[in-house]
Amino acid sequence: MKLIPCYIISAVISVLIVAWTFSIRVSLYRMRNIAYPAGIIAGLFCMSELLLRDGSVIDALLAFPADFARITIWLIGILGGLMFISNVSLMRHEGMRPTNMIGTFLGVIFVGGTVAIYFISVFLSHLAETTQSTAALFAERFLPLWFYFLLDYCECFMLGIIIMGWIAALQKPQYDKDFIIIPGCSISKTGGLLPLLRGRTNRAVRYAWDQEIATGRKVCYVPSGGQGADEIMSEGSAMELYLLAHGAEADEVFPERQSVNTYENFALSKKVIDAQKPGARVAFSTTNYHVLRCGLLAHRVGLDAEGIASSTKWYFWPNGFAREVVAIFAMSRKGHAIAALMLMAVSLAAVLL
């Protein structure tokens, strides 16, 4: 009896792999490209649960959410420990700020969520045993199942982000670009580029040189970023001065000086590029952990751009990527709400069956 569901799940996994491969070829920066590997991971575990667990198919499927959470808690615990080590190094170099502990907080949330659901399950079991009420018996079966489903969903989506973030950071754009956008970040009090922004700008310059050497085709720069309350000039202007001081010609730099976040970096830079050359081929240069979200936002504003990753120090990358995970989660709040309702319906159906 278990072979038929396994065949069905295998077919679904195969379809997801084909769809994921095709989708990446069309555009790397789509939210569905995160959902595909998340679904593949869940499908593989579900199939292994059917094959390895004794009992009926229903028993195996009902046990799947809790078993998945209990196994992944070890992986997340290890990742959280490594994240804590990198966060300690980050705070030693960058200072004691809550934002420098986001990676550790994320690990604690997932591990704590698993533990919390376990204790909720124990409490509901005790309540159902002592009261023998219909509502308590229903809650004992339904709530832990739904909570585990939600936790598994978040973990699979996070793994999908990690996979796609790694793929995006390794991507090498073709040498056929007309413009390269450089999303801004903080500058120094004197208007100089801090290491993170200098790395993005230097990577853009290196790509422009490589393309001109390989194809003879020049790239124009779009340094993008407005002026913060504690900055003496806009980030776009600071990068413009840096580019001009490092060999760029004045007619090759088109700064964007109004944006206040990454979404506006791309939305306003697109207007700058469209005013110069509609339909131009575009790349963007940003820090390695930031490539995936930049690409998703560029795609959202209708810009078909390819990312170029600049490197950063080892202790900065894990926490930076953890911030990106949280930000990418927040980009699709409506989709997550729909998924939560669907998982509620699945849990309800499973309990009633």
Short mmCIF file of the C-alpha atoms (twelve columns), coordinates in Angstrom:
data_MODEL
# 
_entry.id   MODEL 
# 
loop_
_atom_site.group_PDB 
_atom_site.id 
_atom_site.type_symbol 
_atom_site.label_atom_id 
_atom_site.label_alt_id 
_atom_site.label_comp_id 
_atom_site.label_asym_id 
_atom_site.label_seq_id 
_atom_site.Cartn_x 
_atom_site.Cartn_y 
_atom_site.Cartn_z 
_atom_site.pdbx_PDB_model_num 
ATOM 1   C CA . MET A 1   0.000   0.000  0.000   1 
ATOM 2   C CA . LYS A 2   2.861   2.399  0.738   1 
ATOM 3   C CA . LEU A 3   4.374   2.025  -2.729  1 
ATOM 4   C CA . ILE A 4   1.526   3.864  -4.463  1 
ATOM 5   C CA . PRO A 5   1.903   7.071  -2.358  1 
ATOM 6   C CA . CYS A 6   5.685   6.821  -2.839  1 
ATOM 7   C CA . TYR A 7   5.235   6.652  -6.614  1 
ATOM 8   C CA . ILE A 8   2.955   9.682  -6.457  1 
ATOM 9   C CA . ILE A 9   5.430   11.664 -4.341  1 
ATOM 10  C CA . SER A 10  8.289   10.621 -6.666  1 
ATOM 11  C CA . ALA A 11  6.303   11.917 -9.628  1 
ATOM 12  C CA . VAL A 12  5.635   15.210 -7.829  1 
ATOM 13  C CA . ILE A 13  9.334   15.593 -6.949  1 
ATOM 14  C CA . SER A 14  10.292  14.927 -10.577 1 
ATOM 15  C CA . VAL A 15  7.862   17.580 -11.779 1 
ATOM 16  C CA . LEU A 16  9.247   20.060 -9.242  1 
ATOM 17  C CA . ILE A 17  12.832  19.395 -10.376 1 
ATOM 18  C CA . VAL A 18  11.928  19.911 -14.039 1 
ATOM 19  C CA . ALA A 19  9.916   23.065 -13.251 1 
ATOM 20  C CA . TRP A 20  12.745  24.436 -11.067 1 
ATOM 21  C CA . THR A 21  15.352  23.835 -13.776 1 
ATOM 22  C CA . PHE A 22  13.201  25.511 -16.432 1 
ATOM 23  C CA . SER A 23  12.315  28.443 -14.157 1 
ATOM 24  C CA . ILE A 24  15.982  29.155 -13.318 1 
ATOM 25  C CA . ARG A 25  16.844  29.202 -17.011 1 
ATOM 26  C CA . VAL A 26  14.102  31.750 -17.675 1 
ATOM 27  C CA . SER A 27  15.011  33.940 -14.679 1 
ATOM 28  C CA . LEU A 28  17.073  33.162 -11.610 1 
ATOM 29  C CA . TYR A 29  15.276  35.729 -9.503  1 
ATOM 30  C CA . ARG A 30  11.757  34.443 -8.945  1 
ATOM 31  C CA . MET A 31  10.163  33.648 -5.610  1 
ATOM 32  C CA . ARG A 32  8.988   30.319 -7.028  1 
ATOM 33  C CA . ASN A 33  12.652  29.296 -7.394  1 
ATOM 34  C CA . ILE A 34  12.788  29.258 -3.590  1 
ATOM 35  C CA . ALA A 35  9.544   27.300 -3.311  1 
ATOM 36  C CA . TYR A 36  10.674  24.519 -5.686  1 
ATOM 37  C CA . PRO A 37  13.688  23.263 -3.641  1 
ATOM 38  C CA . ALA A 38  11.630  23.704 -0.452  1 
ATOM 39  C CA . GLY A 39  8.968   21.391 -1.907  1 
ATOM 40  C CA . ILE A 40  11.588  18.900 -3.094  1 
ATOM 41  C CA . ILE A 41  13.128  18.698 0.404   1 
ATOM 42  C CA . ALA A 42  9.715   18.158 2.005   1 
ATOM 43  C CA . GLY A 43  8.793   15.534 -0.603  1 
ATOM 44  C CA . LEU A 44  12.007  13.554 -0.117  1 
ATOM 45  C CA . PHE A 45  11.540  13.455 3.638   1 
ATOM 46  C CA . CYS A 46  7.878   12.507 3.309   1 
ATOM 47  C CA . MET A 47  8.789   9.618  1.009   1 
ATOM 48  C CA . SER A 48  11.501  8.391  3.405   1 
ATOM 49  C CA . GLU A 49  8.948   8.561  6.244   1 
ATOM 50  C CA . LEU A 50  6.578   6.323  4.277   1 
ATOM 51  C CA . LEU A 51  9.294   3.804  3.486   1 
ATOM 52  C CA . LEU A 52  10.968  3.621  6.897   1 
ATOM 53  C CA . ARG A 53  8.107   3.996  9.373   1 
ATOM 54  C CA . ASP A 54  5.978   1.022  10.427  1 
ATOM 55  C CA . GLY A 55  2.205   1.283  10.347  1 
ATOM 56  C CA . SER A 56  -0.321  2.559  7.848   1 
ATOM 57  C CA . VAL A 57  0.091   5.326  5.294   1 
ATOM 58  C CA . ILE A 58  -2.075  7.646  7.422   1 
ATOM 59  C CA . ASP A 59  0.098   6.959  10.489  1 
ATOM 60  C CA . ALA A 60  3.235   7.808  8.528   1 
ATOM 61  C CA . LEU A 61  1.794   11.010 7.091   1 
ATOM 62  C CA . LEU A 62  0.523   12.159 10.497  1 
ATOM 63  C CA . ALA A 63  3.941   11.498 12.054  1 
ATOM 64  C CA . PHE A 64  5.803   13.295 9.244   1 
ATOM 65  C CA . PRO A 65  5.557   16.917 10.532  1 
ATOM 66  C CA . ALA A 66  6.825   16.156 14.044  1 
ATOM 67  C CA . ASP A 67  9.584   13.807 12.827  1 
ATOM 68  C CA . PHE A 68  10.794  16.390 10.312  1 
ATOM 69  C CA . ALA A 69  10.972  19.065 13.032  1 
ATOM 70  C CA . ARG A 70  12.824  16.738 15.434  1 
ATOM 71  C CA . ILE A 71  15.435  15.844 12.824  1 
ATOM 72  C CA . THR A 72  15.980  19.362 11.501  1 
ATOM 73  C CA . ILE A 73  16.360  20.737 15.039  1 
ATOM 74  C CA . TRP A 74  19.815  19.130 15.137  1 
ATOM 75  C CA . LEU A 75  20.831  20.705 11.837  1 
ATOM 76  C CA . ILE A 76  19.500  24.097 12.872  1 
ATOM 77  C CA . GLY A 77  21.139  23.725 16.286  1 
ATOM 78  C CA . ILE A 78  24.523  23.133 14.618  1 
ATOM 79  C CA . LEU A 79  23.992  26.041 12.221  1 
ATOM 80  C CA . GLY A 80  22.890  28.211 15.145  1 
ATOM 81  C CA . GLY A 81  26.064  27.319 17.057  1 
ATOM 82  C CA . LEU A 82  28.261  28.228 14.075  1 
ATOM 83  C CA . MET A 83  26.215  31.398 13.613  1 
ATOM 84  C CA . PHE A 84  26.809  32.316 17.270  1 
ATOM 85  C CA . ILE A 85  30.577  31.952 16.795  1 
ATOM 86  C CA . SER A 86  30.499  34.227 13.744  1 
ATOM 87  C CA . ASN A 87  28.252  36.711 15.586  1 
ATOM 88  C CA . VAL A 88  30.723  36.910 18.491  1 
ATOM 89  C CA . SER A 89  33.513  37.697 16.002  1 
ATOM 90  C CA . LEU A 90  31.238  40.214 14.267  1 
ATOM 91  C CA . MET A 91  30.509  42.038 17.536  1 
ATOM 92  C CA . ARG A 92  34.198  42.115 18.405  1 
ATOM 93  C CA . HIS A 93  34.895  43.904 15.123  1 
ATOM 94  C CA . GLU A 94  31.674  45.880 14.568  1 
ATOM 95  C CA . GLY A 95  30.332  46.519 18.084  1 
ATOM 96  C CA . MET A 96  27.567  45.218 20.358  1 
ATOM 97  C CA . ARG A 97  24.347  45.818 18.430  1 
ATOM 98  C CA . PRO A 98  21.173  43.687 18.265  1 
ATOM 99  C CA . THR A 99  21.425  43.600 14.447  1 
ATOM 100 C CA . ASN A 100 24.761  41.802 14.804  1 
ATOM 101 C CA . MET A 101 22.990  38.891 16.535  1 
ATOM 102 C CA . ILE A 102 20.183  38.281 14.017  1 
ATOM 103 C CA . GLY A 103 21.669  34.955 12.900  1 
ATOM 104 C CA . THR A 104 21.763  33.663 16.473  1 
ATOM 105 C CA . PHE A 105 18.233  34.933 17.162  1 
ATOM 106 C CA . LEU A 106 16.980  33.098 14.067  1 
ATOM 107 C CA . GLY A 107 18.483  29.806 15.254  1 
ATOM 108 C CA . VAL A 108 17.005  30.283 18.732  1 
ATOM 109 C CA . ILE A 109 13.554  30.943 17.240  1 
ATOM 110 C CA . PHE A 110 13.553  27.706 15.230  1 
ATOM 111 C CA . VAL A 111 14.970  25.544 18.028  1 
ATOM 112 C CA . GLY A 112 12.720  27.229 20.589  1 
ATOM 113 C CA . GLY A 113 9.713   26.763 18.305  1 
ATOM 114 C CA . THR A 114 10.310  23.020 18.113  1 
ATOM 115 C CA . VAL A 115 10.670  22.744 21.886  1 
ATOM 116 C CA . ALA A 116 7.612   24.952 22.478  1 
ATOM 117 C CA . ILE A 117 5.407   22.827 20.217  1 
ATOM 118 C CA . TYR A 118 6.530   19.703 22.080  1 
ATOM 119 C CA . PHE A 119 5.481   21.177 25.432  1 
ATOM 120 C CA . ILE A 120 2.213   22.443 23.954  1 
ATOM 121 C CA . SER A 121 1.553   18.899 22.753  1 
ATOM 122 C CA . VAL A 122 2.294   17.470 26.242  1 
ATOM 123 C CA . PHE A 123 0.018   20.048 27.878  1 
ATOM 124 C CA . LEU A 124 -2.858  19.367 25.460  1 
ATOM 125 C CA . SER A 125 -2.484  15.608 25.964  1 
ATOM 126 C CA . HIS A 126 -2.715  16.068 29.726  1 
ATOM 127 C CA . LEU A 127 -5.722  18.375 29.316  1 
ATOM 128 C CA . ALA A 128 -7.517  15.913 27.045  1 
ATOM 129 C CA . GLU A 129 -6.803  13.016 29.433  1 
ATOM 130 C CA . THR A 130 -8.089  14.843 32.485  1 
ATOM 131 C CA . THR A 131 -11.150 16.532 30.979  1 
ATOM 132 C CA . GLN A 132 -12.110 14.001 28.289  1 
ATOM 133 C CA . SER A 133 -13.917 16.844 26.508  1 
ATOM 134 C CA . THR A 134 -14.440 16.760 22.759  1 
ATOM 135 C CA . ALA A 135 -12.800 20.177 22.311  1 
ATOM 136 C CA . ALA A 136 -9.695  19.120 24.263  1 
ATOM 137 C CA . LEU A 137 -9.382  15.865 22.317  1 
ATOM 138 C CA . PHE A 138 -9.694  17.757 19.031  1 
ATOM 139 C CA . ALA A 139 -7.140  20.386 20.110  1 
ATOM 140 C CA . GLU A 140 -4.712  17.629 21.175  1 
ATOM 141 C CA . ARG A 141 -4.715  16.200 17.658  1 
ATOM 142 C CA . PHE A 142 -5.123  19.354 15.565  1 
ATOM 143 C CA . LEU A 143 -2.997  22.144 17.082  1 
ATOM 144 C CA . PRO A 144 0.391   20.345 17.397  1 
ATOM 145 C CA . LEU A 145 -0.026  18.933 13.878  1 
ATOM 146 C CA . TRP A 146 -0.722  22.374 12.408  1 
ATOM 147 C CA . PHE A 147 2.066   24.037 14.402  1 
ATOM 148 C CA . TYR A 148 4.568   21.409 13.257  1 
ATOM 149 C CA . PHE A 149 3.410   21.890 9.661   1 
ATOM 150 C CA . LEU A 150 3.981   25.647 9.984   1 
ATOM 151 C CA . LEU A 151 7.434   25.128 11.494  1 
ATOM 152 C CA . ASP A 152 8.365   22.636 8.759   1 
ATOM 153 C CA . TYR A 153 7.132   25.077 6.123   1 
ATOM 154 C CA . CYS A 154 9.339   27.848 7.525   1 
ATOM 155 C CA . GLU A 155 12.360  25.548 7.734   1 
ATOM 156 C CA . CYS A 156 11.927  24.281 4.176   1 
ATOM 157 C CA . PHE A 157 11.462  27.828 2.878   1 
ATOM 158 C CA . MET A 158 14.610  28.903 4.734   1 
ATOM 159 C CA . LEU A 159 16.554  26.010 3.168   1 
ATOM 160 C CA . GLY A 160 15.198  27.087 -0.229  1 
ATOM 161 C CA . ILE A 161 16.520  30.609 0.391   1 
ATOM 162 C CA . ILE A 162 19.937  29.231 1.392   1 
ATOM 163 C CA . ILE A 163 20.137  27.088 -1.760  1 
ATOM 164 C CA . MET A 164 19.066  29.897 -4.083  1 
ATOM 165 C CA . GLY A 165 21.259  32.425 -2.271  1 
ATOM 166 C CA . TRP A 166 24.271  30.193 -2.871  1 
ATOM 167 C CA . ILE A 167 23.360  29.721 -6.553  1 
ATOM 168 C CA . ALA A 168 22.796  33.468 -7.039  1 
ATOM 169 C CA . ALA A 169 26.128  34.378 -5.405  1 
ATOM 170 C CA . LEU A 170 28.006  32.009 -7.757  1 
ATOM 171 C CA . GLN A 171 26.276  33.271 -10.907 1 
ATOM 172 C CA . LYS A 172 28.568  34.765 -13.570 1 
ATOM 173 C CA . PRO A 173 26.803  37.279 -15.870 1 
ATOM 174 C CA . GLN A 174 27.604  37.343 -19.568 1 
ATOM 175 C CA . TYR A 175 29.733  40.163 -20.960 1 
ATOM 176 C CA . ASP A 176 26.918  41.899 -22.828 1 
ATOM 177 C CA . LYS A 177 25.758  44.571 -20.386 1 
ATOM 178 C CA . ASP A 178 25.063  48.267 -20.999 1 
ATOM 179 C CA . PHE A 179 24.624  49.383 -17.384 1 
ATOM 180 C CA . ILE A 180 25.621  48.128 -13.955 1 
ATOM 181 C CA . ILE A 181 23.672  49.234 -10.878 1 
ATOM 182 C CA . ILE A 182 25.487  49.547 -7.544  1 
ATOM 183 C CA . PRO A 183 22.993  49.549 -4.621  1 
ATOM 184 C CA . GLY A 184 24.173  51.831 -1.850  1 
ATOM 185 C CA . CYS A 185 24.798  51.292 1.843   1 
ATOM 186 C CA . SER A 186 26.303  53.475 4.566   1 
ATOM 187 C CA . ILE A 187 29.183  55.844 3.819   1 
ATOM 188 C CA . SER A 188 31.692  57.378 6.231   1 
ATOM 189 C CA . LYS A 189 31.224  60.717 7.983   1 
ATOM 190 C CA . THR A 190 33.568  62.322 5.441   1 
ATOM 191 C CA . GLY A 191 31.743  60.877 2.444   1 
ATOM 192 C CA . GLY A 192 34.164  58.030 1.765   1 
ATOM 193 C CA . LEU A 193 33.095  54.504 0.923   1 
ATOM 194 C CA . LEU A 194 33.106  52.064 3.821   1 
ATOM 195 C CA . PRO A 195 34.493  48.548 3.128   1 
ATOM 196 C CA . LEU A 196 31.111  46.991 2.225   1 
ATOM 197 C CA . LEU A 197 30.228  49.655 -0.346  1 
ATOM 198 C CA . ARG A 198 33.784  49.919 -1.609  1 
ATOM 199 C CA . GLY A 199 33.736  46.169 -2.269  1 
ATOM 200 C CA . ARG A 200 30.534  46.475 -4.332  1 
ATOM 201 C CA . THR A 201 31.933  49.399 -6.313  1 
ATOM 202 C CA . ASN A 202 35.303  47.747 -6.943  1 
ATOM 203 C CA . ARG A 203 33.526  44.587 -8.127  1 
ATOM 204 C CA . ALA A 204 31.483  46.657 -10.588 1 
ATOM 205 C CA . VAL A 205 34.639  48.307 -11.917 1 
ATOM 206 C CA . ARG A 206 36.388  44.953 -12.287 1 
ATOM 207 C CA . TYR A 207 33.414  43.539 -14.202 1 
ATOM 208 C CA . ALA A 208 33.375  46.596 -16.493 1 
ATOM 209 C CA . TRP A 209 37.083  46.172 -17.211 1 
ATOM 210 C CA . ASP A 210 36.698  42.437 -17.854 1 
ATOM 211 C CA . GLN A 211 33.814  43.034 -20.266 1 
ATOM 212 C CA . GLU A 212 35.670  45.747 -22.175 1 
ATOM 213 C CA . ILE A 213 38.757  43.536 -22.468 1 
ATOM 214 C CA . ALA A 214 36.685  40.513 -23.565 1 
ATOM 215 C CA . THR A 215 34.275  42.211 -25.967 1 
ATOM 216 C CA . GLY A 216 35.295  45.858 -26.367 1 
ATOM 217 C CA . ARG A 217 31.869  46.861 -25.016 1 
ATOM 218 C CA . LYS A 218 31.769  49.609 -22.369 1 
ATOM 219 C CA . VAL A 219 29.521  49.551 -19.316 1 
ATOM 220 C CA . CYS A 220 27.949  52.623 -17.750 1 
ATOM 221 C CA . TYR A 221 27.587  52.821 -13.965 1 
ATOM 222 C CA . VAL A 222 24.438  53.648 -11.991 1 
ATOM 223 C CA . PRO A 223 25.540  54.203 -8.365  1 
ATOM 224 C CA . SER A 224 22.299  54.267 -6.403  1 
ATOM 225 C CA . GLY A 225 21.499  55.613 -2.947  1 
ATOM 226 C CA . GLY A 226 20.017  58.635 -1.227  1 
ATOM 227 C CA . GLN A 227 21.360  60.706 1.648   1 
ATOM 228 C CA . GLY A 228 20.823  59.430 5.161   1 
ATOM 229 C CA . ALA A 229 20.242  61.687 8.156   1 
ATOM 230 C CA . ASP A 230 23.845  61.194 9.326   1 
ATOM 231 C CA . GLU A 231 25.484  61.417 5.872   1 
ATOM 232 C CA . ILE A 232 27.019  64.554 4.345   1 
ATOM 233 C CA . MET A 233 26.053  63.542 0.800   1 
ATOM 234 C CA . SER A 234 23.997  60.922 -0.995  1 
ATOM 235 C CA . GLU A 235 25.460  57.442 -1.355  1 
ATOM 236 C CA . GLY A 236 25.026  57.751 -5.126  1 
ATOM 237 C CA . SER A 237 27.177  60.903 -5.129  1 
ATOM 238 C CA . ALA A 238 29.839  59.309 -2.923  1 
ATOM 239 C CA . MET A 239 30.119  56.354 -5.311  1 
ATOM 240 C CA . GLU A 240 30.155  58.718 -8.304  1 
ATOM 241 C CA . LEU A 241 33.166  60.561 -6.878  1 
ATOM 242 C CA . TYR A 242 34.897  57.258 -6.156  1 
ATOM 243 C CA . LEU A 243 34.300  55.976 -9.695  1 
ATOM 244 C CA . LEU A 244 35.544  59.207 -11.291 1 
ATOM 245 C CA . ALA A 245 38.655  59.096 -9.100  1 
ATOM 246 C CA . HIS A 246 39.332  55.519 -10.243 1 
ATOM 247 C CA . GLY A 247 39.260  55.983 -13.991 1 
ATOM 248 C CA . ALA A 248 35.598  56.229 -14.986 1 
ATOM 249 C CA . GLU A 249 34.637  58.981 -17.434 1 
ATOM 250 C CA . ALA A 250 31.961  61.525 -16.542 1 
ATOM 251 C CA . ASP A 251 29.702  60.298 -19.368 1 
ATOM 252 C CA . GLU A 252 29.881  56.735 -18.020 1 
ATOM 253 C CA . VAL A 253 28.399  57.484 -14.576 1 
ATOM 254 C CA . PHE A 254 24.664  58.159 -14.066 1 
ATOM 255 C CA . PRO A 255 24.069  58.466 -10.309 1 
ATOM 256 C CA . GLU A 256 20.686  57.937 -8.649  1 
ATOM 257 C CA . ARG A 257 20.494  60.041 -5.461  1 
ATOM 258 C CA . GLN A 258 16.945  59.678 -4.075  1 
ATOM 259 C CA . SER A 259 16.411  56.029 -3.043  1 
ATOM 260 C CA . VAL A 260 16.040  55.130 0.624   1 
ATOM 261 C CA . ASN A 261 15.929  51.308 0.420   1 
ATOM 262 C CA . THR A 262 16.905  48.452 -1.869  1 
ATOM 263 C CA . TYR A 263 13.534  48.387 -3.644  1 
ATOM 264 C CA . GLU A 264 13.895  52.060 -4.558  1 
ATOM 265 C CA . ASN A 265 17.515  51.445 -5.609  1 
ATOM 266 C CA . PHE A 266 16.189  49.362 -8.468  1 
ATOM 267 C CA . ALA A 267 12.914  51.182 -9.152  1 
ATOM 268 C CA . LEU A 268 14.611  54.591 -9.480  1 
ATOM 269 C CA . SER A 269 17.714  53.203 -11.213 1 
ATOM 270 C CA . LYS A 270 15.427  51.656 -13.816 1 
ATOM 271 C CA . LYS A 271 14.054  55.130 -14.574 1 
ATOM 272 C CA . VAL A 272 17.597  56.465 -14.976 1 
ATOM 273 C CA . ILE A 273 18.494  53.625 -17.352 1 
ATOM 274 C CA . ASP A 274 15.255  53.861 -19.353 1 
ATOM 275 C CA . ALA A 275 15.880  57.577 -19.872 1 
ATOM 276 C CA . GLN A 276 19.277  56.769 -21.393 1 
ATOM 277 C CA . LYS A 277 18.611  53.528 -23.260 1 
ATOM 278 C CA . PRO A 278 15.257  51.710 -23.074 1 
ATOM 279 C CA . GLY A 279 15.652  47.946 -23.176 1 
ATOM 280 C CA . ALA A 280 19.272  48.085 -22.021 1 
ATOM 281 C CA . ARG A 281 21.023  44.993 -20.712 1 
ATOM 282 C CA . VAL A 282 21.641  45.441 -16.984 1 
ATOM 283 C CA . ALA A 283 23.739  43.904 -14.227 1 
ATOM 284 C CA . PHE A 284 24.016  44.853 -10.562 1 
ATOM 285 C CA . SER A 285 26.948  44.561 -8.182  1 
ATOM 286 C CA . THR A 286 26.338  43.882 -4.513  1 
ATOM 287 C CA . THR A 287 27.685  41.911 -1.569  1 
ATOM 288 C CA . ASN A 288 27.499  38.110 -1.956  1 
ATOM 289 C CA . TYR A 289 24.821  37.561 0.720   1 
ATOM 290 C CA . HIS A 290 22.690  40.346 -0.815  1 
ATOM 291 C CA . VAL A 291 22.533  39.102 -4.430  1 
ATOM 292 C CA . LEU A 292 19.372  36.993 -4.192  1 
ATOM 293 C CA . ARG A 293 17.159  39.655 -2.608  1 
ATOM 294 C CA . CYS A 294 18.485  42.325 -4.966  1 
ATOM 295 C CA . GLY A 295 17.604  40.098 -7.911  1 
ATOM 296 C CA . LEU A 296 14.112  39.430 -6.546  1 
ATOM 297 C CA . LEU A 297 13.510  43.167 -6.071  1 
ATOM 298 C CA . ALA A 298 14.898  43.974 -9.521  1 
ATOM 299 C CA . HIS A 299 12.535  41.390 -11.004 1 
ATOM 300 C CA . ARG A 300 9.664   42.918 -9.017  1 
ATOM 301 C CA . VAL A 301 10.207  46.369 -10.585 1 
ATOM 302 C CA . GLY A 302 10.412  44.838 -14.074 1 
ATOM 303 C CA . LEU A 303 14.185  44.931 -14.442 1 
ATOM 304 C CA . ASP A 304 15.764  41.835 -15.991 1 
ATOM 305 C CA . ALA A 305 19.162  42.154 -14.334 1 
ATOM 306 C CA . GLU A 306 21.955  39.711 -13.485 1 
ATOM 307 C CA . GLY A 307 23.841  39.875 -10.207 1 
ATOM 308 C CA . ILE A 308 27.565  40.092 -9.539  1 
ATOM 309 C CA . ALA A 309 28.753  39.167 -6.047  1 
ATOM 310 C CA . SER A 310 31.461  40.981 -4.137  1 
ATOM 311 C CA . SER A 311 33.051  39.177 -1.210  1 
ATOM 312 C CA . THR A 312 33.029  40.210 2.424   1 
ATOM 313 C CA . LYS A 313 34.761  39.115 5.602   1 
ATOM 314 C CA . TRP A 314 33.903  35.644 6.877   1 
ATOM 315 C CA . TYR A 315 32.386  36.837 10.160  1 
ATOM 316 C CA . PHE A 316 30.110  39.350 8.402   1 
ATOM 317 C CA . TRP A 317 28.573  37.039 5.789   1 
ATOM 318 C CA . PRO A 318 26.531  34.655 8.036   1 
ATOM 319 C CA . ASN A 319 24.734  37.441 9.910   1 
ATOM 320 C CA . GLY A 320 24.222  39.411 6.708   1 
ATOM 321 C CA . PHE A 321 22.633  36.412 5.039   1 
ATOM 322 C CA . ALA A 322 20.443  35.790 8.099   1 
ATOM 323 C CA . ARG A 323 19.075  39.337 7.678   1 
ATOM 324 C CA . GLU A 324 18.393  38.528 4.030   1 
ATOM 325 C CA . VAL A 325 16.454  35.393 5.032   1 
ATOM 326 C CA . VAL A 326 14.185  37.482 7.262   1 
ATOM 327 C CA . ALA A 327 13.767  40.153 4.574   1 
ATOM 328 C CA . ILE A 328 12.949  37.595 1.836   1 
ATOM 329 C CA . PHE A 329 10.397  35.955 4.148   1 
ATOM 330 C CA . ALA A 330 8.762   39.368 4.585   1 
ATOM 331 C CA . MET A 331 8.618   39.940 0.825   1 
ATOM 332 C CA . SER A 332 5.896   37.302 0.367   1 
ATOM 333 C CA . ARG A 333 3.663   37.760 3.403   1 
ATOM 334 C CA . LYS A 334 0.498   37.135 1.397   1 
ATOM 335 C CA . GLY A 335 1.854   33.847 0.042   1 
ATOM 336 C CA . HIS A 336 2.848   32.697 3.530   1 
ATOM 337 C CA . ALA A 337 -0.623  33.524 4.858   1 
ATOM 338 C CA . ILE A 338 -2.223  31.449 2.089   1 
ATOM 339 C CA . ALA A 339 0.184   28.572 2.813   1 
ATOM 340 C CA . ALA A 340 -0.683  28.723 6.534   1 
ATOM 341 C CA . LEU A 341 -4.395  28.459 5.730   1 
ATOM 342 C CA . MET A 342 -3.773  25.553 3.357   1 
ATOM 343 C CA . LEU A 343 -1.736  23.742 6.020   1 
ATOM 344 C CA . MET A 344 -4.554  24.371 8.479   1 
ATOM 345 C CA . ALA A 345 -6.986  22.728 6.066   1 
ATOM 346 C CA . VAL A 346 -4.630  19.759 5.561   1 
ATOM 347 C CA . SER A 347 -4.232  19.345 9.323   1 
ATOM 348 C CA . LEU A 348 -7.978  19.534 9.841   1 
ATOM 349 C CA . ALA A 349 -8.630  16.958 7.126   1 
ATOM 350 C CA . ALA A 350 -5.973  14.627 8.556   1 
ATOM 351 C CA . VAL A 351 -7.485  14.809 12.047  1 
ATOM 352 C CA . LEU A 352 -11.003 14.203 10.784  1 
ATOM 353 C CA . LEU A 353 -9.848  11.222 8.721   1 
# 
